[in-house]
Protein backbone atom coordinates (compact mmCIF):
# COMPACT_ATOMS: atom_id res chain seq x y z
CA UNK A 1 0.00 0.00 0.00
CA UNK A 2 1.42 3.34 -1.02
CA UNK A 3 1.02 6.18 1.45
CA UNK A 4 -0.64 9.29 0.15
CA UNK A 5 -0.47 12.68 1.74
CA UNK A 6 -3.54 14.04 3.45
CA UNK A 7 -5.02 17.33 2.40
CA UNK A 8 -5.12 20.16 4.93
CA UNK A 9 -8.83 19.49 5.44
CA UNK A 10 -8.18 15.79 6.01
CA UNK A 11 -5.41 16.52 8.49
CA UNK A 12 -7.71 18.83 10.44
CA UNK A 13 -10.46 16.21 10.43
CA UNK A 14 -8.02 13.52 11.61
CA UNK A 15 -6.86 15.74 14.48
CA UNK A 16 -10.48 16.41 15.52
CA UNK A 17 -11.34 12.72 15.49
CA UNK A 18 -8.21 11.76 17.40
CA UNK A 19 -9.12 14.23 20.15
CA UNK A 20 -12.53 12.55 20.44
CA UNK A 21 -10.91 9.12 20.60
CA UNK A 22 -8.38 10.22 23.20
CA UNK A 23 -11.03 11.71 25.45
CA UNK A 24 -13.27 8.67 25.06
CA UNK A 25 -10.62 6.07 25.86
CA UNK A 26 -10.71 6.78 29.60
CA UNK A 27 -14.49 6.56 29.65
CA UNK A 28 -14.37 3.34 27.63
CA UNK A 29 -12.05 1.77 30.19
CA UNK A 30 -14.22 2.97 33.09
CA UNK A 31 -17.33 1.47 31.49
CA UNK A 32 -15.54 -1.82 31.00
CA UNK A 33 -14.39 -1.92 34.61
CA UNK A 34 -17.90 -1.09 35.87
CA UNK A 35 -19.48 -3.84 33.76
CA UNK A 36 -16.87 -6.37 34.85
CA UNK A 37 -17.48 -5.50 38.51
CA UNK A 38 -21.26 -5.85 38.08
CA UNK A 39 -20.69 -9.24 36.45
CA UNK A 40 -18.10 -10.51 38.94
CA UNK A 41 -20.12 -9.44 41.98
CA UNK A 42 -23.42 -10.51 40.39
CA UNK A 43 -24.94 -7.12 41.18
CA UNK A 44 -27.52 -7.70 38.44
CA UNK A 45 -29.11 -10.66 40.24
CA UNK A 46 -32.00 -8.86 41.96
CA UNK A 47 -33.75 -8.08 38.66
CA UNK A 48 -32.00 -10.28 36.10
CA UNK A 49 -31.21 -13.99 35.95
CA UNK A 50 -27.99 -13.50 33.99
CA UNK A 51 -25.46 -10.82 33.27
CA UNK A 52 -26.24 -11.15 29.56
CA UNK A 53 -29.93 -10.47 30.28
CA UNK A 54 -28.98 -7.47 32.42
CA UNK A 55 -26.89 -5.99 29.61
CA UNK A 56 -29.56 -6.62 27.01
CA UNK A 57 -32.46 -5.21 29.02
CA UNK A 58 -30.74 -2.39 30.91
CA UNK A 59 -28.27 -1.18 28.30
CA UNK A 60 -29.56 -2.69 25.03
CA UNK A 61 -26.18 -4.41 24.65
CA UNK A 62 -25.51 -7.85 23.31
CA UNK A 63 -22.32 -9.91 23.19
CA UNK A 64 -21.46 -8.28 19.89
PDB file with SEQRES, HELIX, SHEET and CRYST1 records, atoms N, CA, C and O in Angstrom:
SEQRES   1 A   64  UNK UNK UNK UNK UNK UNK UNK UNK UNK UNK UNK UNK UNK          
SEQRES   2 A   64  UNK UNK UNK UNK UNK UNK UNK UNK UNK UNK UNK UNK UNK          
SEQRES   3 A   64  UNK UNK UNK UNK UNK UNK UNK UNK UNK UNK UNK UNK UNK          
SEQRES   4 A   64  UNK UNK UNK UNK UNK UNK UNK UNK UNK UNK UNK UNK UNK          
SEQRES   5 A   64  UNK UNK UNK UNK UNK UNK UNK UNK UNK UNK UNK UNK              
HELIX    1 AA1 UNK A    8  UNK A   40  1                                  33    
HELIX    2 AA2 UNK A   51  UNK A   59  1                                   9    
CRYST1    1.000    1.000    1.000  90.00  90.00  90.00 P 1           1          
ATOM      1  N   UNK A   1       0.841  -1.177   0.000  1.00  0.00           N  
ATOM      2  CA  UNK A   1       0.000   0.000   0.000  1.00  0.00           C  
ATOM      3  C   UNK A   1       0.888   1.243   0.000  1.00  0.00           C  
ATOM      4  O   UNK A   1       1.775   1.383   0.843  1.00  0.00           O  
ATOM      5  N   UNK A   2       0.652   2.110  -0.917  1.00  0.00           N  
ATOM      6  CA  UNK A   2       1.421   3.338  -1.020  1.00  0.00           C  
ATOM      7  C   UNK A   2       0.755   4.428  -0.189  1.00  0.00           C  
ATOM      8  O   UNK A   2      -0.450   4.658  -0.296  1.00  0.00           O  
ATOM      9  N   UNK A   3       1.549   5.090   0.632  1.00  0.00           N  
ATOM     10  CA  UNK A   3       1.019   6.177   1.452  1.00  0.00           C  
ATOM     11  C   UNK A   3       0.776   7.403   0.589  1.00  0.00           C  
ATOM     12  O   UNK A   3       1.580   7.757  -0.273  1.00  0.00           O  
ATOM     13  N   UNK A   4      -0.356   8.038   0.849  1.00  0.00           N  
ATOM     14  CA  UNK A   4      -0.638   9.287   0.147  1.00  0.00           C  
ATOM     15  C   UNK A   4      -0.835  10.386   1.181  1.00  0.00           C  
ATOM     16  O   UNK A   4      -1.381  10.162   2.261  1.00  0.00           O  
ATOM     17  N   UNK A   5      -0.388  11.546   0.829  1.00  0.00           N  
ATOM     18  CA  UNK A   5      -0.470  12.682   1.744  1.00  0.00           C  
ATOM     19  C   UNK A   5      -1.921  13.104   1.937  1.00  0.00           C  
ATOM     20  O   UNK A   5      -2.735  13.050   1.015  1.00  0.00           O  
ATOM     21  N   UNK A   6      -2.215  13.521   3.152  1.00  0.00           N  
ATOM     22  CA  UNK A   6      -3.542  14.044   3.452  1.00  0.00           C  
ATOM     23  C   UNK A   6      -3.612  15.509   3.050  1.00  0.00           C  
ATOM     24  O   UNK A   6      -2.618  16.235   3.085  1.00  0.00           O  
ATOM     25  N   UNK A   7      -4.805  15.919   2.671  1.00  0.00           N  
ATOM     26  CA  UNK A   7      -5.021  17.334   2.403  1.00  0.00           C  
ATOM     27  C   UNK A   7      -5.078  18.064   3.741  1.00  0.00           C  
ATOM     28  O   UNK A   7      -5.179  17.429   4.791  1.00  0.00           O  
ATOM     29  N   UNK A   8      -5.017  19.358   3.709  1.00  0.00           N  
ATOM     30  CA  UNK A   8      -5.125  20.156   4.930  1.00  0.00           C  
ATOM     31  C   UNK A   8      -6.446  19.881   5.627  1.00  0.00           C  
ATOM     32  O   UNK A   8      -6.486  19.763   6.852  1.00  0.00           O  
ATOM     33  N   UNK A   9      -7.512  19.777   4.873  1.00  0.00           N  
ATOM     34  CA  UNK A   9      -8.829  19.488   5.435  1.00  0.00           C  
ATOM     35  C   UNK A   9      -8.846  18.114   6.097  1.00  0.00           C  
ATOM     36  O   UNK A   9      -9.404  17.953   7.182  1.00  0.00           O  
ATOM     37  N   UNK A  10      -8.242  17.133   5.452  1.00  0.00           N  
ATOM     38  CA  UNK A  10      -8.184  15.786   6.013  1.00  0.00           C  
ATOM     39  C   UNK A  10      -7.342  15.741   7.282  1.00  0.00           C  
ATOM     40  O   UNK A  10      -7.692  15.045   8.235  1.00  0.00           O  
ATOM     41  N   UNK A  11      -6.254  16.468   7.298  1.00  0.00           N  
ATOM     42  CA  UNK A  11      -5.412  16.522   8.493  1.00  0.00           C  
ATOM     43  C   UNK A  11      -6.176  17.124   9.666  1.00  0.00           C  
ATOM     44  O   UNK A  11      -6.095  16.632  10.791  1.00  0.00           O  
ATOM     45  N   UNK A  12      -6.909  18.179   9.393  1.00  0.00           N  
ATOM     46  CA  UNK A  12      -7.711  18.826  10.436  1.00  0.00           C  
ATOM     47  C   UNK A  12      -8.768  17.866  10.954  1.00  0.00           C  
ATOM     48  O   UNK A  12      -8.984  17.758  12.161  1.00  0.00           O  
ATOM     49  N   UNK A  13      -9.421  17.174  10.042  1.00  0.00           N  
ATOM     50  CA  UNK A  13     -10.459  16.211  10.426  1.00  0.00           C  
ATOM     51  C   UNK A  13      -9.856  15.076  11.262  1.00  0.00           C  
ATOM     52  O   UNK A  13     -10.443  14.667  12.264  1.00  0.00           O  
ATOM     53  N   UNK A  14      -8.706  14.574  10.862  1.00  0.00           N  
ATOM     54  CA  UNK A  14      -8.022  13.523  11.613  1.00  0.00           C  
ATOM     55  C   UNK A  14      -7.701  13.996  13.025  1.00  0.00           C  
ATOM     56  O   UNK A  14      -7.926  13.261  13.987  1.00  0.00           O  
ATOM     57  N   UNK A  15      -7.188  15.191  13.162  1.00  0.00           N  
ATOM     58  CA  UNK A  15      -6.863  15.739  14.479  1.00  0.00           C  
ATOM     59  C   UNK A  15      -8.111  15.835  15.350  1.00  0.00           C  
ATOM     60  O   UNK A  15      -8.071  15.492  16.531  1.00  0.00           O  
ATOM     61  N   UNK A  16      -9.222  16.300  14.773  1.00  0.00           N  
ATOM     62  CA  UNK A  16     -10.478  16.413  15.519  1.00  0.00           C  
ATOM     63  C   UNK A  16     -10.950  15.041  16.007  1.00  0.00           C  
ATOM     64  O   UNK A  16     -11.364  14.893  17.156  1.00  0.00           O  
ATOM     65  N   UNK A  17     -10.886  14.062  15.143  1.00  0.00           N  
ATOM     66  CA  UNK A  17     -11.341  12.722  15.495  1.00  0.00           C  
ATOM     67  C   UNK A  17     -10.428  12.073  16.524  1.00  0.00           C  
ATOM     68  O   UNK A  17     -10.899  11.354  17.405  1.00  0.00           O  
ATOM     69  N   UNK A  18      -9.136  12.316  16.421  1.00  0.00           N  
ATOM     70  CA  UNK A  18      -8.208  11.761  17.401  1.00  0.00           C  
ATOM     71  C   UNK A  18      -8.412  12.368  18.786  1.00  0.00           C  
ATOM     72  O   UNK A  18      -8.203  11.686  19.789  1.00  0.00           O  
ATOM     73  N   UNK A  19      -8.809  13.612  18.859  1.00  0.00           N  
ATOM     74  CA  UNK A  19      -9.124  14.234  20.151  1.00  0.00           C  
ATOM     75  C   UNK A  19     -10.334  13.535  20.771  1.00  0.00           C  
ATOM     76  O   UNK A  19     -10.352  13.258  21.970  1.00  0.00           O  
ATOM     77  N   UNK A  20     -11.336  13.255  19.953  1.00  0.00           N  
ATOM     78  CA  UNK A  20     -12.529  12.554  20.440  1.00  0.00           C  
ATOM     79  C   UNK A  20     -12.151  11.165  20.954  1.00  0.00           C  
ATOM     80  O   UNK A  20     -12.592  10.752  22.026  1.00  0.00           O  
ATOM     81  N   UNK A  21     -11.339  10.454  20.188  1.00  0.00           N  
ATOM     82  CA  UNK A  21     -10.909   9.115  20.598  1.00  0.00           C  
ATOM     83  C   UNK A  21     -10.125   9.181  21.897  1.00  0.00           C  
ATOM     84  O   UNK A  21     -10.375   8.392  22.809  1.00  0.00           O  
ATOM     85  N   UNK A  22      -9.197  10.093  21.994  1.00  0.00           N  
ATOM     86  CA  UNK A  22      -8.377  10.223  23.196  1.00  0.00           C  
ATOM     87  C   UNK A  22      -9.236  10.484  24.421  1.00  0.00           C  
ATOM     88  O   UNK A  22      -9.031   9.873  25.470  1.00  0.00           O  
ATOM     89  N   UNK A  23     -10.194  11.389  24.291  1.00  0.00           N  
ATOM     90  CA  UNK A  23     -11.034  11.714  25.446  1.00  0.00           C  
ATOM     91  C   UNK A  23     -11.980  10.571  25.788  1.00  0.00           C  
ATOM     92  O   UNK A  23     -12.364  10.419  26.948  1.00  0.00           O  
ATOM     93  N   UNK A  24     -12.358   9.774  24.810  1.00  0.00           N  
ATOM     94  CA  UNK A  24     -13.266   8.670  25.060  1.00  0.00           C  
ATOM     95  C   UNK A  24     -12.609   7.418  25.591  1.00  0.00           C  
ATOM     96  O   UNK A  24     -13.286   6.567  26.168  1.00  0.00           O  
ATOM     97  N   UNK A  25     -11.307   7.283  25.414  1.00  0.00           N  
ATOM     98  CA  UNK A  25     -10.625   6.070  25.862  1.00  0.00           C  
ATOM     99  C   UNK A  25     -10.751   5.855  27.364  1.00  0.00           C  
ATOM    100  O   UNK A  25     -10.986   4.732  27.809  1.00  0.00           O  
ATOM    101  N   UNK A  26     -10.601   6.896  28.136  1.00  0.00           N  
ATOM    102  CA  UNK A  26     -10.708   6.781  29.598  1.00  0.00           C  
ATOM    103  C   UNK A  26     -12.114   6.340  29.980  1.00  0.00           C  
ATOM    104  O   UNK A  26     -12.283   5.465  30.829  1.00  0.00           O  
ATOM    105  N   UNK A  27     -13.113   6.936  29.362  1.00  0.00           N  
ATOM    106  CA  UNK A  27     -14.493   6.563  29.647  1.00  0.00           C  
ATOM    107  C   UNK A  27     -14.748   5.114  29.255  1.00  0.00           C  
ATOM    108  O   UNK A  27     -15.412   4.378  29.984  1.00  0.00           O  
ATOM    109  N   UNK A  28     -14.226   4.709  28.115  1.00  0.00           N  
ATOM    110  CA  UNK A  28     -14.373   3.338  27.629  1.00  0.00           C  
ATOM    111  C   UNK A  28     -13.829   2.348  28.651  1.00  0.00           C  
ATOM    112  O   UNK A  28     -14.463   1.334  28.941  1.00  0.00           O  
ATOM    113  N   UNK A  29     -12.665   2.643  29.190  1.00  0.00           N  
ATOM    114  CA  UNK A  29     -12.046   1.775  30.193  1.00  0.00           C  
ATOM    115  C   UNK A  29     -12.899   1.753  31.460  1.00  0.00           C  
ATOM    116  O   UNK A  29     -13.103   0.689  32.044  1.00  0.00           O  
ATOM    117  N   UNK A  30     -13.394   2.899  31.888  1.00  0.00           N  
ATOM    118  CA  UNK A  30     -14.216   2.968  33.095  1.00  0.00           C  
ATOM    119  C   UNK A  30     -15.506   2.172  32.929  1.00  0.00           C  
ATOM    120  O   UNK A  30     -15.937   1.495  33.862  1.00  0.00           O  
ATOM    121  N   UNK A  31     -16.116   2.244  31.769  1.00  0.00           N  
ATOM    122  CA  UNK A  31     -17.333   1.472  31.493  1.00  0.00           C  
ATOM    123  C   UNK A  31     -17.035  -0.019  31.560  1.00  0.00           C  
ATOM    124  O   UNK A  31     -17.797  -0.788  32.147  1.00  0.00           O  
ATOM    125  N   UNK A  32     -15.927  -0.420  30.960  1.00  0.00           N  
ATOM    126  CA  UNK A  32     -15.541  -1.825  30.999  1.00  0.00           C  
ATOM    127  C   UNK A  32     -15.320  -2.331  32.409  1.00  0.00           C  
ATOM    128  O   UNK A  32     -15.755  -3.429  32.755  1.00  0.00           O  
ATOM    129  N   UNK A  33     -14.651  -1.542  33.218  1.00  0.00           N  
ATOM    130  CA  UNK A  33     -14.394  -1.922  34.607  1.00  0.00           C  
ATOM    131  C   UNK A  33     -15.703  -2.020  35.385  1.00  0.00           C  
ATOM    132  O   UNK A  33     -15.891  -2.951  36.168  1.00  0.00           O  
ATOM    133  N   UNK A  34     -16.604  -1.070  35.175  1.00  0.00           N  
ATOM    134  CA  UNK A  34     -17.899  -1.089  35.868  1.00  0.00           C  
ATOM    135  C   UNK A  34     -18.698  -2.332  35.487  1.00  0.00           C  
ATOM    136  O   UNK A  34     -19.269  -2.991  36.356  1.00  0.00           O  
ATOM    137  N   UNK A  35     -18.742  -2.654  34.195  1.00  0.00           N  
ATOM    138  CA  UNK A  35     -19.476  -3.838  33.756  1.00  0.00           C  
ATOM    139  C   UNK A  35     -18.857  -5.113  34.316  1.00  0.00           C  
ATOM    140  O   UNK A  35     -19.574  -6.018  34.742  1.00  0.00           O  
ATOM    141  N   UNK A  36     -17.553  -5.186  34.315  1.00  0.00           N  
ATOM    142  CA  UNK A  36     -16.874  -6.368  34.849  1.00  0.00           C  
ATOM    143  C   UNK A  36     -17.159  -6.541  36.342  1.00  0.00           C  
ATOM    144  O   UNK A  36     -17.359  -7.662  36.809  1.00  0.00           O  
ATOM    145  N   UNK A  37     -17.178  -5.454  37.079  1.00  0.00           N  
ATOM    146  CA  UNK A  37     -17.482  -5.503  38.506  1.00  0.00           C  
ATOM    147  C   UNK A  37     -18.908  -5.972  38.741  1.00  0.00           C  
ATOM    148  O   UNK A  37     -19.153  -6.815  39.605  1.00  0.00           O  
ATOM    149  N   UNK A  38     -19.860  -5.426  37.968  1.00  0.00           N  
ATOM    150  CA  UNK A  38     -21.257  -5.849  38.083  1.00  0.00           C  
ATOM    151  C   UNK A  38     -21.372  -7.344  37.803  1.00  0.00           C  
ATOM    152  O   UNK A  38     -22.096  -8.058  38.498  1.00  0.00           O  
ATOM    153  N   UNK A  39     -20.660  -7.810  36.789  1.00  0.00           N  
ATOM    154  CA  UNK A  39     -20.689  -9.236  36.447  1.00  0.00           C  
ATOM    155  C   UNK A  39     -20.057 -10.072  37.551  1.00  0.00           C  
ATOM    156  O   UNK A  39     -20.668 -11.023  38.038  1.00  0.00           O  
ATOM    157  N   UNK A  40     -18.840  -9.725  37.946  1.00  0.00           N  
ATOM    158  CA  UNK A  40     -18.098 -10.508  38.936  1.00  0.00           C  
ATOM    159  C   UNK A  40     -18.817 -10.585  40.284  1.00  0.00           C  
ATOM    160  O   UNK A  40     -18.801 -11.625  40.943  1.00  0.00           O  
ATOM    161  N   UNK A  41     -19.440  -9.490  40.686  1.00  0.00           N  
ATOM    162  CA  UNK A  41     -20.116  -9.441  41.985  1.00  0.00           C  
ATOM    163  C   UNK A  41     -21.597  -9.792  41.881  1.00  0.00           C  
ATOM    164  O   UNK A  41     -22.325  -9.747  42.872  1.00  0.00           O  
ATOM    165  N   UNK A  42     -22.032 -10.139  40.683  1.00  0.00           N  
ATOM    166  CA  UNK A  42     -23.418 -10.507  40.389  1.00  0.00           C  
ATOM    167  C   UNK A  42     -24.411  -9.462  40.911  1.00  0.00           C  
ATOM    168  O   UNK A  42     -25.441  -9.803  41.492  1.00  0.00           O  
ATOM    169  N   UNK A  43     -24.089  -8.208  40.698  1.00  0.00           N  
ATOM    170  CA  UNK A  43     -24.936  -7.123  41.176  1.00  0.00           C  
ATOM    171  C   UNK A  43     -26.213  -6.958  40.353  1.00  0.00           C  
ATOM    172  O   UNK A  43     -27.066  -6.138  40.693  1.00  0.00           O  
ATOM    173  N   UNK A  44     -26.343  -7.706  39.308  1.00  0.00           N  
ATOM    174  CA  UNK A  44     -27.515  -7.701  38.444  1.00  0.00           C  
ATOM    175  C   UNK A  44     -28.611  -8.638  38.963  1.00  0.00           C  
ATOM    176  O   UNK A  44     -29.747  -8.572  38.492  1.00  0.00           O  
ATOM    177  N   UNK A  45     -28.288  -9.503  39.921  1.00  0.00           N  
ATOM    178  CA  UNK A  45     -29.108 -10.662  40.244  1.00  0.00           C  
ATOM    179  C   UNK A  45     -30.485 -10.354  40.827  1.00  0.00           C  
ATOM    180  O   UNK A  45     -31.367 -11.210  40.771  1.00  0.00           O  
ATOM    181  N   UNK A  46     -30.697  -9.174  41.378  1.00  0.00           N  
ATOM    182  CA  UNK A  46     -32.004  -8.862  41.962  1.00  0.00           C  
ATOM    183  C   UNK A  46     -33.104  -8.772  40.898  1.00  0.00           C  
ATOM    184  O   UNK A  46     -34.249  -9.149  41.148  1.00  0.00           O  
ATOM    185  N   UNK A  47     -32.747  -8.272  39.714  1.00  0.00           N  
ATOM    186  CA  UNK A  47     -33.753  -8.075  38.664  1.00  0.00           C  
ATOM    187  C   UNK A  47     -33.509  -8.912  37.419  1.00  0.00           C  
ATOM    188  O   UNK A  47     -34.378  -8.981  36.550  1.00  0.00           O  
ATOM    189  N   UNK A  48     -32.351  -9.547  37.312  1.00  0.00           N  
ATOM    190  CA  UNK A  48     -32.001 -10.284  36.097  1.00  0.00           C  
ATOM    191  C   UNK A  48     -31.380 -11.624  36.459  1.00  0.00           C  
ATOM    192  O   UNK A  48     -30.590 -11.725  37.398  1.00  0.00           O  
ATOM    193  N   UNK A  49     -31.749 -12.655  35.699  1.00  0.00           N  
ATOM    194  CA  UNK A  49     -31.206 -13.987  35.946  1.00  0.00           C  
ATOM    195  C   UNK A  49     -29.741 -14.097  35.553  1.00  0.00           C  
ATOM    196  O   UNK A  49     -28.968 -14.802  36.201  1.00  0.00           O  
ATOM    197  N   UNK A  50     -29.363 -13.396  34.484  1.00  0.00           N  
ATOM    198  CA  UNK A  50     -27.995 -13.498  33.986  1.00  0.00           C  
ATOM    199  C   UNK A  50     -27.433 -12.112  33.700  1.00  0.00           C  
ATOM    200  O   UNK A  50     -28.168 -11.137  33.545  1.00  0.00           O  
ATOM    201  N   UNK A  51     -26.124 -12.060  33.638  1.00  0.00           N  
ATOM    202  CA  UNK A  51     -25.460 -10.817  33.270  1.00  0.00           C  
ATOM    203  C   UNK A  51     -25.819 -10.428  31.841  1.00  0.00           C  
ATOM    204  O   UNK A  51     -26.026  -9.251  31.545  1.00  0.00           O  
ATOM    205  N   UNK A  52     -25.892 -11.417  30.960  1.00  0.00           N  
ATOM    206  CA  UNK A  52     -26.244 -11.153  29.564  1.00  0.00           C  
ATOM    207  C   UNK A  52     -27.628 -10.520  29.463  1.00  0.00           C  
ATOM    208  O   UNK A  52     -27.838  -9.590  28.684  1.00  0.00           O  
ATOM    209  N   UNK A  53     -28.579 -11.035  30.262  1.00  0.00           N  
ATOM    210  CA  UNK A  53     -29.928 -10.467  30.276  1.00  0.00           C  
ATOM    211  C   UNK A  53     -29.901  -9.036  30.807  1.00  0.00           C  
ATOM    212  O   UNK A  53     -30.570  -8.153  30.270  1.00  0.00           O  
ATOM    213  N   UNK A  54     -29.130  -8.817  31.856  1.00  0.00           N  
ATOM    214  CA  UNK A  54     -28.976  -7.465  32.415  1.00  0.00           C  
ATOM    215  C   UNK A  54     -28.485  -6.489  31.348  1.00  0.00           C  
ATOM    216  O   UNK A  54     -29.049  -5.409  31.177  1.00  0.00           O  
ATOM    217  N   UNK A  55     -27.448  -6.872  30.645  1.00  0.00           N  
ATOM    218  CA  UNK A  55     -26.886  -5.992  29.608  1.00  0.00           C  
ATOM    219  C   UNK A  55     -27.891  -5.722  28.499  1.00  0.00           C  
ATOM    220  O   UNK A  55     -28.017  -4.596  28.017  1.00  0.00           O  
ATOM    221  N   UNK A  56     -28.604  -6.772  28.100  1.00  0.00           N  
ATOM    222  CA  UNK A  56     -29.562  -6.622  27.009  1.00  0.00           C  
ATOM    223  C   UNK A  56     -30.731  -5.723  27.417  1.00  0.00           C  
ATOM    224  O   UNK A  56     -31.117  -4.825  26.669  1.00  0.00           O  
ATOM    225  N   UNK A  57     -31.284  -5.961  28.585  1.00  0.00           N  
ATOM    226  CA  UNK A  57     -32.461  -5.209  29.019  1.00  0.00           C  
ATOM    227  C   UNK A  57     -32.089  -3.800  29.476  1.00  0.00           C  
ATOM    228  O   UNK A  57     -32.718  -2.825  29.064  1.00  0.00           O  
ATOM    229  N   UNK A  58     -31.090  -3.694  30.309  1.00  0.00           N  
ATOM    230  CA  UNK A  58     -30.739  -2.390  30.910  1.00  0.00           C  
ATOM    231  C   UNK A  58     -30.018  -1.466  29.941  1.00  0.00           C  
ATOM    232  O   UNK A  58     -30.276  -0.262  29.923  1.00  0.00           O  
ATOM    233  N   UNK A  59     -29.128  -2.012  29.144  1.00  0.00           N  
ATOM    234  CA  UNK A  59     -28.270  -1.180  28.305  1.00  0.00           C  
ATOM    235  C   UNK A  59     -28.436  -1.418  26.810  1.00  0.00           C  
ATOM    236  O   UNK A  59     -27.758  -0.789  25.997  1.00  0.00           O  
ATOM    237  N   UNK A  60     -29.349  -2.339  26.445  1.00  0.00           N  
ATOM    238  CA  UNK A  60     -29.558  -2.689  25.033  1.00  0.00           C  
ATOM    239  C   UNK A  60     -28.249  -3.105  24.377  1.00  0.00           C  
ATOM    240  O   UNK A  60     -27.953  -2.725  23.244  1.00  0.00           O  
ATOM    241  N   UNK A  61     -27.467  -3.899  25.117  1.00  0.00           N  
ATOM    242  CA  UNK A  61     -26.181  -4.411  24.647  1.00  0.00           C  
ATOM    243  C   UNK A  61     -26.291  -5.918  24.473  1.00  0.00           C  
ATOM    244  O   UNK A  61     -26.971  -6.604  25.236  1.00  0.00           O  
ATOM    245  N   UNK A  62     -25.614  -6.407  23.463  1.00  0.00           N  
ATOM    246  CA  UNK A  62     -25.509  -7.855  23.307  1.00  0.00           C  
ATOM    247  C   UNK A  62     -24.024  -8.218  23.307  1.00  0.00           C  
ATOM    248  O   UNK A  62     -23.171  -7.338  23.416  1.00  0.00           O  
ATOM    249  N   UNK A  63     -23.718  -9.485  23.189  1.00  0.00           N  
ATOM    250  CA  UNK A  63     -22.324  -9.906  23.195  1.00  0.00           C  
ATOM    251  C   UNK A  63     -21.513  -9.238  22.078  1.00  0.00           C  
ATOM    252  O   UNK A  63     -20.311  -9.017  22.226  1.00  0.00           O  
ATOM    253  N   UNK A  64     -22.143  -8.934  21.018  1.00  0.00           N  
ATOM    254  CA  UNK A  64     -21.460  -8.281  19.891  1.00  0.00           C  
ATOM    255  C   UNK A  64     -20.893  -6.998  20.345  1.00  0.00           C  
ATOM    256  O   UNK A  64     -20.274  -6.283  19.557  1.00  0.00           O  
TER     257      UNK A  64                                                      
END                                                                             
